[in-house]
Amino acid sequence: MLTLSPKQWLDYELVDCGDFEKLERFGKYIIRRPEPKAIWTKSLTDREWADMAHSTFKTGAGFGKSGKEDSGQWISKREMPEQWYINYNYKSLKMHMRLGLTSFKHVGIFPEQAPSWNYIYDSIKELNINNPRILNLFAYTGGASLVAKAAGADIIHLDSVRQVVTWAHENMKASKLDNIHWIIDDAMKFIRREVKRGNKYQGIMLDPPAYGHGVDGEKWKLDKDILEMMNHCQSILAIENSFLILNLYSNGFSALVADTLTNSIFTHKKQNEFGELVLEDRFGKRLPLSVFSRFKQ
């Protein structure tokens, strides 16, 4: 099992974590927000955290309720813009992504995904196929889509939330890329149609939430729906010269669960890896945030 942490992420740093919080630097700005996995004691003092943070996320009335677990508001103590940009570079990839403080504690990027971005970029280059078709499901603000496009892919970016697709489009323009195919739809409905159409892809990326809703109110529940989703992925993923990467953020799923799931469905694997995506703070504390299973065939 692999434990992957981003390297050379100049515009991001996990400064400290502990006491169910994390202190992070995104470009010039430092933010403080809840982190349920940081069950240990923070290394810096509360005063140091307070002095360093430009903005702190405070949980709201919906905190702890299904679908509103991360709701709340940001309280800024030092001057910072509502929106700002950071860069991520890897080989010839140069991403320029807009960040913003949302009411669900997110800022528009998951920095621990950097090793997955590198894997996607290298995997597409290794295909040695002109404009390979790649599908990005639950695509959020488009980090993986930008990577795929920069690597030369014909990329479909799908998410059910119009606002985040618009955000991803802004990131594409800021990164000086174009011709990403944007689809606002329920992921399960879309992939069922793709199976019926007989379409095939050279690569599939999935980052499904624990809970979610489609455009027309369709309900997504990870433990109930992920098996059907992965079976459909098996139907549309090319048997040769292809790859798949599955990320899971649900606390109830381990990396071994993700690996066993893909092993039970995909029988042509050649290079298989699974593990955790982690961030390491200035004091060497390692914070696991996502599990993954990925393979090539």
PAZAPA-4460 file (N, C-alpha, C; in steps of 0.05 Angstrom, whole numbers, plus 32768, in hexadecimal, padded with zeros to 4 digits):
% residues 297
    n_x    n_y    n_z   ca_x   ca_y   ca_z    c_x    c_y    c_z   seq   type   mol
   8011   7FE8   8000   8000   8000   8000   8012   8019   8000     1      M     A
   800B   802C   7FEF   801A   8045   7FED   800F   805B   7FFE     2      L     A
   8021   806C   8008   8019   8084   8016   8025   809B   8007     3      T     A
   8015   80AB   7FF9   801F   80C0   7FE7   801A   80DC   7FF3     4      L     A
   802F   80EC   7FF3   802D   8107   7FFC   8037   811A   7FE6     5      S     A
   802B   8131   7FE1   8034   8143   7FCC   8050   814C   7FD0     6      P     A
   805F   814E   7FBA   807A   8159   7FBB   807C   8172   7FAA     7      K     A
   808C   8185   7FB2   8091   819D   7FA3   8078   81AD   7F9E     8      Q     A
   8066   81AE   7FB1   804C   81BD   7FAF   8052   81D9   7FBA     9      W     A
   805E   81EA   7FAA   8068   8204   7FB4   8052   8216   7FBF    10      L     A
   803A   8215   7FB3   8025   8227   7FBB   8012   821B   7FD0    11      D     A
   801A   8204   7FDB   800A   81F8   7FF0   801C   81ED   8006    12      Y     A
   8013   81F0   801F   8021   81E4   8036   800E   81DE   804C    13      E     A
   800F   81C5   8057   8001   81BF   8070   8014   81C9   8086    14      L     A
   800D   81DF   8093   801E   81EB   80A7   801E   81DA   80C1    15      V     A
   8007   81D3   80CA   8004   81C4   80E3   7FE8   81B7   80E3    16      D     A
   7FE5   81A2   80F3   7FCB   8195   80F5   7FC9   8188   8111    17      C     A
   7FB1   8186   811B   7FAC   817A   8135   7F94   8186   8143    18      G     A
   7F8A   8178   8157   7F73   8181   8166   7F5B   8186   8153    19      D     A
   7F59   8174   813F   7F43   8173   812B   7F42   818C   811A    20      F     A
   7F5A   8198   8114   7F5C   81AF   8102   7F75   81AC   80F1    21      E     A
   7F76   81BC   80DC   7F8E   81BE   80CC   7F93   81DB   80C4    22      K     A
   7FAC   81E2   80C3   7FB5   81FD   80BC   7FC5   81FB   80A2    23      L     A
   7FBB   8209   808D   7FC6   8205   8072   7FCD   821F   8065    24      E     A
   7FE2   821E   8055   7FE9   8236   8045   7FE3   8230   8028    25      R     A
   7FD2   8241   801C   7FCC   8240   7FFF   7FD7   825A   7FF3    26      F     A
   7FEE   8258   7FE6   7FFA   8270   7FDB   8004   8281   7FF2    27      G     A
   7FFA   829A   7FF3   8003   82AD   8008   7FF1   82AC   8021    28      K     A
   7FDB   829C   8020   7FC7   829E   8035   7FC5   8284   8045    29      Y     A
   7FC1   8287   805F   7FBF   8271   8071   7FA3   826F   807C    30      I     A
   7F98   8257   807B   7F7D   8253   8084   7F7C   823D   8099    31      I     A
   7F68   823E   80AA   7F65   822B   80C0   7F49   821F   80BD    32      R     A
   7F47   8204   80BC   7F2D   81F7   80B9   7F2C   81DC   80C7    33      R     A
   7F14   81D1   80CC   7F12   81B8   80DA   7F1D   81A1   80CA    34      P     A
   7F28   818D   80D9   7F32   8174   80CD   7F2D   815D   80E0    35      E     A
   7F18   814D   80DC   7F11   8138   80EF   7F26   8122   80F2    36      P     A
   7F38   8120   80DF   7F4C   810B   80E0   7F65   8113   80F1    37      K     A
   7F67   812C   80F7   7F7E   8136   8106   7F79   8133   8124    38      A     A
   7F7B   811B   812E   7F72   8115   8149   7F88   8119   815E    39      I     A
   7FA0   8120   8154   7FB7   8124   8166   7FB8   8142   816F    40      W     A
   7FCD   8149   817E   7FD0   8164   8188   7FE0   8175   8173    41      T     A
   7FD7   818D   816E   7FE6   819F   815C   8001   81A6   8167    42      K     A
   8014   81AC   8156   802F   81B3   815F   8032   81D0   8167    43      S     A
   8025   81E2   8158   8026   81FE   815F   8011   8205   8174    44      L     A
   8014   821B   8182   8001   8223   8196   7FE8   822F   8189    45      T     A
   7FD2   8230   8198   7FBA   823D   818F   7FBF   825A   8187    46      D     A
   7FD0   8268   8196   7FD6   8284   8190   7FE5   8286   8175    47      R     A
   7FF7   8273   8170   8006   8273   8156   7FF3   826E   813F    48      E     A
   7FE1   825C   8143   7FCD   8256   812E   7FBC   8270   8128    49      W     A
   7FB3   827C   813E   7FA2   8294   813B   7FB2   82AB   812D    50      A     A
   7FCB   82AE   8134   7FDB   82C3   8128   7FE1   82BE   810A    51      D     A
   7FE4   82A4   8103   7FEB   829E   80E7   7FD4   829E   80D4    52      M     A
   7FBC   8296   80DD   7FA5   8291   80CC   7F9A   82AB   80C1    53      A     A
   7F96   82AD   80A7   7F88   82C3   809B   7F6A   82BF   809F    54      H     A
   7F61   82A6   809D   7F44   82A1   80A0   7F40   8286   80AE    55      S     A
   7F2B   8284   80BE   7F25   826C   80CD   7F08   8264   80C7    56      T     A
   7F05   824A   80C2   7EEA   823F   80BD   7EDC   8237   80D7    57      F     A
   7EC4   8242   80DB   7EB4   823B   80F2   7E9C   822B   80E9    58      K     A
   7E98   8214   80F6   7E82   8202   80EE   7E67   820F   80F6    59      T     A
   7E53   8209   80E5   7E39   8215   80E9   7E24   8202   80F5    60      G     A
   7E0B   820A   80F3   7DF6   81FA   80FF   7DF2   81DF   80F2    61      A     A
   7DFA   81DE   80D8   7DF6   81C5   80CA   7E0D   81B1   80CE    62      G     A
   7E21   81B9   80DD   7E38   81A7   80E0   7E30   818D   80EE    63      F     A
   7E38   8177   80E3   7E31   815D   80EE   7E18   8151   80E2    64      G     A
   7E0A   8160   80D1   7DF2   8155   80C5   7DF9   814B   80A9    65      K     A
   7DEC   8135   80A1   7DF1   8129   8087   7DED   813E   8070    66      S     A
   7E01   8140   805F   7E00   8152   8049   7E09   816E   8050    67      G     A
   7E0B   8175   806A   7E14   818F   8073   7E2B   818D   8087    68      K     A
   7E3A   8178   8085   7E4F   8172   8099   7E63   8189   809B    69      E     A
   7E69   8196   8085   7E7E   81AA   8085   7E74   81C6   8083    70      D     A
   7E5A   81CB   8088   7E4F   81E6   8085   7E58   81F8   809C    71      S     A
   7E5B   8212   8095   7E63   8225   80A9   7E6B   823F   809B    72      G     A
   7E7D   824E   80A8   7E85   8268   809C   7EA2   826D   80A3    73      Q     A
   7EAE   827E   8092   7ECA   8287   8096   7ECB   82A1   80A5    74      W     A
   7EDD   82A3   80B8   7EE1   82BC   80C7   7EFE   82C5   80C1    75      I     A
   7F01   82DB   80B3   7F1B   82E5   80AB   7F26   82F8   80C0    76      S     A
   7F3E   82F4   80C9   7F4B   8305   80DD   7F62   8315   80D1    77      K     A
   7F6B   830D   80B9   7F7F   831C   80AB   7F75   8320   808E    78      R     A
   7F7D   8335   8082   7F73   833C   8067   7F7B   8327   8053    79      E     A
   7F67   831E   8044   7F6C   830B   802E   7F55   830E   801A    80      M     A
   7F59   8309   8000   7F44   830B   7FEC   7F30   82F5   7FEE    81      P     A
   7F18   82F9   7FE2   7F04   82E4   7FE1   7F0D   82CE   7FCE    82      E     A
   7F1C   82D5   7FB9   7F26   82C2   7FA6   7F44   82C8   7FA1    83      Q     A
   7F53   82B2   7F9C   7F6F   82B5   7F95   7F78   829D   7F86    84      W     A
   7F90   829D   7F7B   7F99   8288   7F69   7FB3   827B   7F74    85      Y     A
   7FB6   8261   7F6F   7FCF   8254   7F75   7FD7   8243   7F5C    86      I     A
   7FF0   823B   7F5C   7FFB   822C   7F45   8003   8210   7F4E    87      N     A
   8001   81FE   7F3A   800D   81E3   7F3E   801B   81DC   7F24    88      Y     A
   8034   81D4   7F26   8045   81CD   7F0F   804F   81B1   7F12    89      N     A
   804E   81A3   7EFB   805A   8188   7EFA   8062   8182   7EDD    90      Y     A
   807C   817F   7ED9   8086   817B   7EBE   807D   8193   7EAC    91      K     A
   806F   818E   7E96   8065   81A4   7E86   804A   81AE   7E8F    92      S     A
   803F   81A2   7EA3   8025   81AB   7EAE   8028   81C4   7EBF    93      L     A
   8017   81D8   7EB9   8017   81F1   7EC8   7FFA   81F8   7ECE    94      K     A
   7FF0   81F2   7EE6   7FD5   81F8   7EED   7FD3   8212   7EFD    95      M     A
   7FBF   8221   7EF7   7FB9   823A   7F05   7F9C   8239   7F0F    96      H     A
   7F98   8236   7F29   7F7D   8230   7F32   7F73   8245   7F46    97      M     A
   7F5A   824C   7F43   7F4D   825F   7F54   7F44   8252   7F6E    98      R     A
   7F49   825F   7F84   7F40   8256   7F9E   7F2C   826A   7FA9    99      L     A
   7F1B   8260   7FBC   7F08   8271   7FC9   7EFE   8264   7FE2   100      G     A
   7EF5   8273   7FF6   7EEB   8268   800F   7ECE   8262   800C   101      L     A
   7EC6   8249   800C   7EAA   8241   8009   7E9D   823C   8024   102      T     A
   7E83   823A   8024   7E73   8236   803C   7E75   8219   8046   103      S     A
   7E82   8208   8036   7E86   81EC   803E   7EA3   81E5   8044   104      F     A
   7EB2   81F9   804D   7ECE   81F8   8056   7EE2   81F2   8040   105      K     A
   7ED9   81EB   8028   7EEB   81E6   8012   7EF5   8200   8005   106      H     A
   7F0B   81FE   7FF7   7F16   8215   7FEA   7F19   8212   7FCC   107      V     A
   7F11   81FB   7FC1   7F12   81F7   7FA4   7F28   81E4   7F9B   108      G     A
   7F37   81D9   7FAD   7F4C   81C7   7FA6   7F52   81B4   7FBD   109      I     A
   7F5A   819B   7FB6   7F62   8188   7FCB   7F80   8182   7FC6   110      F     A
   7F92   8190   7FD4   7FAE   818F   7FCE   7FBB   8173   7FD0   111      P     A
   7FAF   8162   7FE1   7FBA   8147   7FE3   7FB7   8137   7FC9   112      E     A
   7FA7   8141   7FB6   7FA3   8133   7F9C   7FBB   8137   7F89   113      Q     A
   7FCE   8147   7F90   7FE5   814B   7F7E   7FF2   8132   7F74   114      A     A
   7FF7   811D   7F85   8003   8104   7F7A   7FF0   80F7   7F65   115      P     A
   7FD6   80F9   7F69   7FC3   80EE   7F55   7FC5   80FE   7F3B   116      S     A
   7FC7   8118   7F3D   7FCA   8128   7F25   7FE3   8120   7F15   117      W     A
   7FF9   811B   7F23   8012   8113   7F16   800E   80F8   7F08   118      N     A
   8000   80E6   7F16   7FFA   80CB   7F0B   7FE9   80CD   7EF2   119      Y     A
   7FD5   80DE   7EF2   7FC3   80E2   7EDB   7FD4   80ED   7EC4   120      I     A
   7FE4   8101   7EC9   7FF4   810D   7EB4   8007   80F9   7EA7   121      Y     A
   8015   80EA   7EB8   8028   80D6   7EAD   801A   80BF   7E9F   122      D     A
   8003   80B7   7EA9   7FF4   80A1   7E9D   7FEA   80A8   7E81   123      S     A
   7FE1   80C0   7E7E   7FD7   80C9   7E64   7FEE   80CB   7E50   124      I     A
   8005   80D6   7E59   801C   80D7   7E48   8026   80BC   7E3F   125      K     A
   8024   80A8   7E51   802E   808D   7E4C   801B   807E   7E38   126      E     A
   8003   8087   7E36   7FF0   807A   7E23   7FFA   807C   7E06   127      L     A
   8008   8092   7E00   8012   8096   7DE5   7FFC   8094   7DD0   128      N     A
   7FE5   80A0   7DD7   7FCD   80A2   7DC6   7FC6   80BF   7DC2   129      I     A
   7FC1   80C7   7DAA   7FB9   80E2   7DA5   7F9D   80E8   7DB0   130      N     A
   7F9B   80FC   7DC1   7F81   8104   7DCC   7F71   80ED   7DD8   131      N     A
   7F7D   80DE   7DEB   7F6E   80C8   7DF8   7F56   80D3   7E07   132      P     A
   7F40   80C4   7E06   7F27   80CC   7E13   7F29   80C5   7E31   133      R     A
   7F25   80DA   7E41   7F27   80D7   7E5E   7F0D   80E2   7E6B   134      I     A
   7F03   80D4   7E7F   7EEB   80DC   7E8D   7EF1   80E3   7EAA   135      L     A
   7EE9   80FA   7EB3   7EED   8103   7ECE   7ED1   8106   7EDB   136      N     A
   7ECA   80F3   7EED   7EB0   80F3   7EFB   7EB2   8100   7F16   137      L     A
   7E9D   810D   7F1F   7E9D   811C   7F38   7EB5   8130   7F38   138      F     A
   7EB7   8140   7F23   7ED0   814D   7F1C   7ED6   8166   7F2B   139      A     A
   7EC3   8171   7F3A   7EC7   8189   7F4B   7ED3   81A0   7F3B   140      Y     A
   7EE7   81AE   7F45   7EF2   81C6   7F37   7F07   81C0   7F23   141      T     A
   7F0B   81A6   7F1C   7F19   819F   7F04   7F37   819A   7F05   142      G     A
   7F43   8197   7F1D   7F60   8192   7F1D   7F68   817B   7F0B   143      G     A
   7F5B   8164   7F0E   7F62   814C   7EFE   7F5C   8151   7EE0   144      A     A
   7F47   8160   7EDA   7F40   8166   7EBE   7F55   8178   7EB1   145      S     A
   7F5F   818B   7EC0   7F74   819C   7EB5   7F8E   818C   7EB0   146      L     A
   7F94   817A   7EC2   7FAC   8169   7EBE   7FA9   8158   7EA5   147      V     A
   7F91   814C   7EA2   7F8C   813B   7E8B   7F8E   814A   7E71   148      A     A
   7F82   8162   7E71   7F83   8173   7E59   7FA0   817B   7E53   149      K     A
   7FAF   8183   7E67   7FCB   818B   7E62   7FDC   8174   7E58   150      A     A
   7FD4   815B   7E5E   7FE3   8144   7E55   7FDB   813C   7E39   151      A     A
   7FC6   8149   7E2E   7FBE   8144   7E12   7FA5   8134   7E0F   152      G     A
   7F95   8131   7E24   7F7D   8121   7E23   7F65   8130   7E18   153      A     A
   7F52   8121   7E0D   7F37   812B   7E07   7F27   8125   7E20   154      D     A
   7F22   8139   7E31   7F18   8134   7E4C   7EFB   813D   7E4F   155      I     A
   7EEB   812B   7E5B   7ED0   8132   7E63   7ED0   8137   7E81   156      I     A
   7EC7   814E   7E89   7EC6   8156   7EA5   7EA8   8156   7EAD   157      H     A
   7EA1   8145   7EC1   7E85   8143   7EC9   7E82   8148   7EE6   158      L     A
   7E6F   815A   7EEC   7E66   815F   7F08   7E49   8167   7F07   159      D     A
   7E3B   8163   7F1D   7E1F   8169   7F1E   7E19   8185   7F27   160      S     A
   7E2E   8194   7F30   7E2A   81AF   7F3B   7E34   81C4   7F27   161      V     A
   7E22   81D4   7F1D   7E29   81E7   7F08   7E3E   81FB   7F12   162      R     A
   7E3D   8203   7F2B   7E50   8217   7F35   7E6C   820D   7F35   163      Q     A
   7E71   81F3   7F3B   7E8C   81EA   7F3C   7E96   81E4   7F1F   164      V     A
   7E84   81DE   7F0D   7E8C   81DB   7EF1   7E95   81F6   7EE6   165      V     A
   7E86   820B   7EED   7E8E   8226   7EE5   7EA9   822D   7EF1   166      T     A
   7EAE   8225   7F0A   7EC7   822A   7F17   7EDE   821B   7F08   167      W     A
   7ED8   8202   7F00   7EEC   81F3   7EF2   7EF2   8200   7ED7   168      A     A
   7EDE   820B   7ECA   7EE2   8218   7EB0   7EF4   8230   7EB4   169      H     A
   7EF1   823F   7ECA   7F03   8256   7ECF   7F1F   824C   7ED3   170      E     A
   7F22   8235   7EE1   7F3D   822A   7EE5   7F4A   8222   7ECA   171      N     A
   7F3A   8217   7EB8   7F44   8210   7E9D   7F4F   8229   7E8F   172      M     A
   7F3F   823F   7E8F   7F48   8257   7E82   7F61   8263   7E8F   173      K     A
   7F61   8262   7EAA   7F78   826D   7EB9   7F92   825D   7EB3   174      A     A
   7F8E   8243   7EAD   7FA5   8232   7EA8   7FAC   8231   7E8A   175      S     A
   7F9F   8242   7E7B   7FA4   8245   7E5E   7FA0   822B   7E4F   176      K     A
   7F8A   821D   7E56   7F82   8205   7E49   7F67   820A   7E3C   177      L     A
   7F5E   81F7   7E2B   7F43   81FA   7E1F   7F39   81DF   7E16   178      D     A
   7F20   81DF   7E0D   7F13   81C8   7E01   7F0F   81B0   7E14   179      N     A
   7F0A   81B6   7E2D   7F00   81A2   7E40   7EE2   81A0   7E3B   180      I     A
   7ED8   8187   7E3B   7EBB   8183   7E37   7EAD   8184   7E53   181      H     A
   7E9C   8197   7E57   7E8E   819A   7E70   7E73   818D   7E70   182      W     A
   7E6D   817D   7E83   7E53   8170   7E86   7E48   8174   7EA2   183      I     A
   7E30   817F   7EA4   7E23   8182   7EBE   7E0D   816D   7EBF   184      I     A
   7E12   8158   7ECF   7DFF   8141   7ECE   7E04   8130   7EE7   185      D     A
   7DF2   811E   7EEC   7DF5   8109   7F01   7E09   80F4   7EF6   186      D     A
   7E1D   80EE   7F05   7E32   80DC   7EFC   7E28   80C0   7EF5   187      A     A
   7E16   80B5   7F05   7E0C   809B   7F00   7DFA   809A   7EE7   188      M     A
   7DE9   80AE   7EE3   7DD9   80AF   7ECB   7DEA   80B1   7EB2   189      K     A
   7DFF   80C2   7EB4   7E11   80C6   7E9D   7E1F   80AC   7E96   190      F     A
   7E2A   809E   7EAA   7E3B   8087   7EA4   7E29   8070   7E9A   191      I     A
   7E10   806E   7EA4   7DFE   805A   7E99   7DF9   805E   7E7B   192      R     A
   7DF6   8078   7E73   7DF2   807E   7E57   7E0B   8077   7E47   193      R     A
   7E22   807C   7E52   7E3B   8076   7E44   7E3E   8058   7E3F   194      E     A
   7E35   8048   7E52   7E36   802A   7E4F   7E24   8023   7E37   195      V     A
   7E0C   802E   7E37   7DF9   8027   7E21   7E03   8030   7E06   196      K     A
   7E11   8047   7E05   7E1C   8051   7DEC   7E34   8041   7DE3   197      R     A
   7E41   8032   7DF4   7E58   8023   7DED   7E72   8033   7DEC   198      G     A
   7E71   804B   7DF9   7E89   805C   7DF8   7E9F   8050   7E0A   199      N     A
   7EB8   8056   7E02   7ECF   804C   7E11   7EE2   8063   7E17   200      K     A
   7EF0   8060   7E2E   7F03   8074   7E37   7F1E   8068   7E3D   201      Y     A
   7F33   8078   7E38   7F4E   806F   7E3F   7F55   8074   7E5C   202      Q     A
   7F46   8085   7E69   7F4A   808A   7E85   7F31   8094   7E93   203      G     A
   7F2E   808C   7EAC   7F17   8095   7EBC   7F22   809E   7ED7   204      I     A
   7F19   80B5   7EE1   7F1F   80BF   7EFB   7F05   80C3   7F0A   205      M     A
   7F04   80B8   7F23   7EEC   80BB   7F34   7EF4   80C5   7F4F   206      L     A
   7EE4   80D8   7F59   7EE9   80E3   7F74   7ECE   80E7   7F81   207      D     A
   7EBF   80D1   7F85   7EA3   80D3   7F8F   7EA1   80DB   7FAC   208      P     A
   7E8D   80EB   7FB3   7E89   80F2   7FCF   7E7B   80DC   7FDE   209      P     A
   7E7A   80DE   7FF8   7E6A   80CB   8008   7E4D   80CE   8002   210      A     A
   7E44   80E7   8000   7E28   80EC   7FF9   7E27   8102   7FE4   211      Y     A
   7E13   8102   7FD3   7E10   8117   7FBF   7DF5   8116   7FB1   212      G     A
   7DF1   812B   7FA1   7DD8   812D   7F92   7DDE   8134   7F75   213      H     A
   7DCE   8129   7F63   7DD0   812F   7F47   7DC1   8149   7F40   214      G     A
   7DC1   814F   7F26   7DB5   8168   7F1C   7D97   8168   7F23   215      V     A
   7D8A   8151   7F20   7D6D   814F   7F25   7D67   8143   7F40   216      D     A
   7D79   8145   7F53   7D74   813B   7F6E   7D7B   811E   7F72   217      G     A
   7D87   8111   7F5E   7D8F   80F5   7F61   7DA2   80F2   7F79   218      E     A
   7D9D   80DD   7F88   7DAD   80D9   7FA0   7DC5   80C7   7F9B   219      K     A
   7DDC   80CF   7FA5   7DF4   80BE   7FA4   7DFC   80B7   7FC1   220      W     A
   7E00   809E   7FC6   7E0A   8094   7FDF   7E21   8081   7FDA   221      K     A
   7E39   8088   7FE2   7E51   8079   7FDA   7E4F   805B   7FDF   222      L     A
   7E49   8053   7FF7   7E49   8036   7FFD   7E33   8027   7FEE   223      D     A
   7E1E   8034   7FE6   7E09   8028   7FD7   7E0E   8027   7FB9   224      K     A
   7E1A   803C   7FAE   7E1C   8040   7F91   7E37   803B   7F85   225      D     A
   7E4C   8039   7F95   7E67   8038   7F89   7E6B   801E   7F79   226      I     A
   7E5F   8008   7F81   7E62   7FEF   7F72   7E56   7FF1   7F56   227      L     A
   7E3E   7FFB   7F54   7E32   7FFF   7F39   7E43   8012   7F29   228      E     A
   7E4C   8028   7F35   7E5D   803B   7F26   7E76   802E   7F1B   229      M     A
   7E84   801E   7F2B   7E9C   8012   7F22   7E97   7FFC   7F0D   230      M     A
   7E81   7FEE   7F0F   7E7A   7FDB   7EFA   7E76   7FE9   7EDF   231      N     A
   7E69   8000   7EE0   7E65   800F   7EC7   7E80   8019   7EBD   232      H     A
   7E92   8022   7ECF   7EAD   802A   7EC6   7EBB   8013   7EB8   233      C     A
   7EB8   7FFB   7EC3   7EC5   7FE4   7EB6   7EBB   7FE1   7E99   234      Q     A
   7EA1   7FE7   7E94   7E96   7FE3   7E7A   7EA0   7FF8   7E65   235      S     A
   7EA8   8010   7E6F   7EAF   8025   7E5C   7ECE   802A   7E5C   236      I     A
   7EDD   801D   7E6D   7EFA   8021   7E6D   7F07   800E   7E59   237      L     A
   7F17   8018   7E47   7F25   8007   7E33   7F35   7FF2   7E41   238      A     A
   7F35   7FDA   7E36   7F42   7FC3   7E42   7F60   7FC6   7E41   239      I     A
   7F6B   7FD4   7E2D   7F87   7FD8   7E2A   7F8E   7FF6   7E29   240      E     A
   7FA6   7FFD   7E31   7FB0   8018   7E30   7F9C   802B   7E3E   241      N     A
   7F96   8025   7E57   7F83   8035   7E66   7F8B   8036   7E84   242      S     A
   7F7F   8048   7E92   7F84   804A   7EAF   7F6A   8053   7EBD   243      F     A
   7F69   804E   7ED7   7F53   8058   7EE8   7F5F   8060   7F03   244      L     A
   7F54   8075   7F0E   7F5C   807E   7F29   7F43   8084   7F39   245      I     A
   7F3F   8077   7F50   7F29   807B   7F61   7F32   8087   7F7C   246      L     A
   7F27   809E   7F83   7F2C   80AB   7F9D   7F14   80A9   7FAE   247      N     A
   7F18   80A3   7FC8   7F02   80A1   7FDB   7F09   80B2   7FF4   248      L     A
   7EF7   80C3   7FFB   7EFB   80D4   8013   7EEA   80CB   802B   249      Y     A
   7ED9   80B8   8027   7EC7   80AF   803D   7ED8   80A2   8053   250      S     A
   7ED3   80AA   806C   7EE2   809E   8082   7EDD   8080   8086   251      N     A
   7EC7   8076   807A   7EC1   805A   807E   7ECF   8048   806A   252      G     A
   7EDE   8052   8057   7EEB   8042   8043   7F0A   8043   8045   253      F     A
   7F16   802C   8046   7F33   802B   8047   7F3E   8027   802B   254      S     A
   7F59   802A   8028   7F65   8026   800F   7F62   8009   8006   255      A     A
   7F62   7FF6   8019   7F5F   7FDA   8012   7F43   7FD5   8007   256      L     A
   7F2F   7FE3   8011   7F14   7FE0   8007   7F13   7FEA   7FEA   257      V     A
   7F1F   8001   7FE4   7F20   800B   7FC9   7F2F   7FF7   7FB6   258      A     A
   7F45   7FEC   7FBF   7F54   7FD9   7FAF   7F44   7FC0   7FAA   259      D     A
   7F38   7FB5   7FBE   7F29   7F9C   7FBB   7F11   7FA1   7FA8   260      T     A
   7F05   7FB8   7FAA   7EEF   7FBF   7F98   7EF8   7FBE   7F7B   261      L     A
   7F0E   7FCC   7F75   7F17   7FCD   7F59   7F21   7FB1   7F50   262      T     A
   7F2E   7FA2   7F62   7F37   7F87   7F5B   7F20   7F75   7F54   263      N     A
   7F09   7F79   7F61   7EF2   7F67   7F5C   7EE5   7F6D   7F41   264      S     A
   7EEB   7F84   7F35   7EDC   7F8C   7F1D   7EEF   7F8C   7F04   265      I     A
   7F07   7F96   7F08   7F19   7F9A   7EF1   7F2D   7F83   7EF1   266      F     A
   7F2C   7F73   7EDC   7F3C   7F5A   7EDB   7F54   7F5C   7EC8   267      T     A
   7F59   7F74   7EBD   7F6F   7F76   7EAA   7F85   7F89   7EB5   268      H     A
   7F86   7F8C   7ECF   7F99   7F9E   7EDB   7FB6   7F95   7ED5   269      K     A
   7FC7   7FA9   7ED0   7FE4   7FA3   7ECC   7FF4   7FB1   7EE2   270      K     A
   7FEE   7FCA   7EE8   7FFC   7FD9   7EFD   7FE7   7FE3   7F11   271      Q     A
   7FE8   7FD7   7F28   7FD3   7FDD   7F3C   7FE0   7FE9   7F55   272      N     A
   7FD5   7FFF   7F5F   7FDF   800C   7F77   7FC7   8016   7F88   273      E     A
   7FCB   8015   7FA2   7FB6   8020   7FB3   7FC3   802B   7FCD   274      F     A
   7FB5   803D   7FDA   7FC1   8048   7FF2   7FB3   8061   7FFB   275      G     A
   7FC2   8073   8008   7FB6   808B   8014   7FC5   80A4   8009   276      E     A
   7FB5   80B9   8006   7FC1   80D3   8000   7FC3   80E3   801A   277      L     A
   7FDA   80ED   8020   7FDF   80FA   803A   7FEC   8115   8035   278      V     A
   7FEA   8126   804A   7FF9   813F   804B   800A   813E   8064   279      L     A
   8022   8149   8062   8035   8149   8079   8039   8166   8081   280      E     A
   8036   816C   809B   803A   8188   80A3   8057   818E   80AA   281      D     A
   805D   81A6   80B2   8078   81AF   80B7   8086   819E   80CD   282      R     A
   8077   8190   80DE   8081   8182   80F4   8082   8164   80F0   283      F     A
   807D   815B   80D7   807F   813F   80D0   8066   812F   80D6   284      G     A
   8051   813C   80DF   8038   812D   80E4   802A   8128   80C9   285      K     A
   8021   8110   80C4   8016   8108   80AB   7FF8   8105   80AD   286      R     A
   7FE9   8113   809D   7FCC   8115   809E   7FC1   8106   8086   287      L     A
   7FB4   80EE   808A   7FA8   80E0   8073   7F8D   80EC   806D   288      P     A
   7F88   80F1   8053   7F6F   80FE   804B   7F5F   80EF   8037   289      L     A
   7F6B   80DE   8027   7F5C   80CF   8013   7F69   80B4   800E   290      S     A
   7F59   80A1   8006   7F64   8087   7FFD   7F5F   8085   7FDF   291      V     A
   7F70   8075   7FD2   7F6E   8072   7FB5   7F74   8056   7FAD   292      F     A
   7F69   804F   7F96   7F71   8037   7F87   7F75   8040   7F6A   293      S     A
   7F8B   8038   7F5E   7F90   8040   7F42   7F9E   802A   7F34   294      R     A
   7F9A   8028   7F1A   7FA7   8012   7F0A   7FA8   801A   7EED   295      F     A
   7FB8   800B   7EDF   7FBA   800D   7EC2   7FB5   7FF1   7EB7   296      K     A
   7FAB   7FF0   7E9E   7FA6   7FD6   7E91   7FAB   7FD8   7E73   297      Q     A
***
